[in-house]
Amino acid sequence: MSRRAGFTLTELLIVIGILLLLSTLSLAVYSSGRSSDRIRSAARIAQSAFLGAKDRAMNAKDFRGLRLTRDTNGPLLPNSNFPALVNGFVIVQPIPHDPYPAGSIALERLDNNLDGMADSADVLIVHGISSGKGAVDWDFVAGRFASPGQIRIPAGTGAWYAFTIDTTGPYKLASGNQFLRLLVPYTATSPVNGMTMVTAFPTTNKATSSCDIQFGYEVVPFHQPIPLPAGVVVDLRYSSNNLLSMALGQAGATVAPNIDITFSPRGTIAGATGGMGAYYLCLRDIEDAMGPSTVPATAGGVRDPSDPACQGDCLILAVNPGTGLVQTYAADLTDANSDGYADNLFRFAQLGRAAGR
């Protein structure tokens, strides 16, 4: 009677090797699927957060917004000490403030060479009256202004205008030199809201009025933060430039500025940020965001979403400033010139269509 031969050592090693390979492939597919599910869930959470802030603004008939909270344990933005990753959101509202009363400001035309003649027909200067009733102290409270600055002329009933602060020249903001420069000209005829004709600085025939100035935003009381799912972040390095500029703040900033996207009572993006175009937020796996590049062209650099080593999906959350509409799109990972960077991650969002259509 013949005995049945057993497996040889070589055959056992081959079988074990095949099983290990299959288990590794299965785990990779499973992990990738889990990552993609988390990113899609993160997109839904982010979309709900933005729409929730928009609804709050419309219901309160006042400004409300969403502040992006940064992950202080992640990588930094290029050439800065500010965190590059966002791990959640909080709802914010305007900081309460008292209006500057009638007669506290004068609207003046530009006169850069101080010759008493207007250099521009546009009203671009708000001159704070630094003495008497309603004296302003903008040089003292400038650190509390929203970024960019927002001023309403006249107080309570006027339109909101964005302003900037000069650091040099005749309109430099300093003690006894209370000037704000409007980014959008104030248009006025005689009379407007009880004001006299606006004339050139430094003549005495100036239009005086009241104003409100937005002193930034604070977290809504008793509001619970809205975290993204564990392992998913908004990568500011691959988000739109307008969002990146907000994340970096003004040149020379030493403290990371708040990233606040605010809605007006009409449901549109408020203030000057509304004129910066659509916002595109790049949602991706945190391991992909923190991993080094594996593409020779970008060796030593950060891992671009188009890098073959990326394990998770990359989605783009688009926020339309004119309508407040928030939608999610696939990122376009095309790298036609093979330089290691996607040519335009936001192309599908800009076209308003899903990938592959």
C-alpha angles and dihedrals in degrees: 000000000000120000120229112246118235129224117288121234090251092055092049092051091050092051092047090049092052092049092050091049093050092048091050092050091047092050091049092051091045093049092047090050091050090050092050091050090052092051092050089049089050090053090054091048093049092047091050091048093054094045090047091055090048092052091049091054093050094046094045092043086224139089118292128168151174122251117204110225116217129226104235092192095061135081123295132248115261113282094359143084093233123113115258099203131073120207103180150335143256129199114244135193134192117281107247115252140168118247121247103248129238112293094027095106138037124207111222139175120240117275103171096170093045094230093135092253124109113250090195136030089219122093103235106146128080108194114200115217104233098194138051127018114358094011111183127226102189093151088061098046100033090108089067096053118114117255109269096024119249125203129178118209117226104017118258099001108040133090123272118248129191117233140186132207121238115223096189138027132040093315096052111141109243141128107304090009104083106174135149122186116217116225090207116041119250108234117212139166129186116302109016121163089340093306125131124237114299111240138178124288129282099026119106096236095091131151109245125196147146127266147186120223121200110236096199129265136291132198113271109256116262090006116148116223117250108228125197116236114280111275097024126099142168105246107214091192090068098034123098120295094246090059091045091052090053090050092053096042124193120346112277095023112156098187121060107252122231113261102222122172106188134193127216123225087264092060096251127121106275132234128346091334087068089064094054094084130245119336117232117195117196111219115194146147113285092228089055090047093051099037123102121249117269095191113101092222090061100030110162092017132105120288109265115216088246092058111121089228093067111114101190137053123265117222130185121219109204121201115193111211097203097052104019088233114157120199138166125229137174114258116249103236095183112142101183096168094046093229093138095257131094109251095226120352091188099052096107091046091049090050091046095232139107122256116279096023 
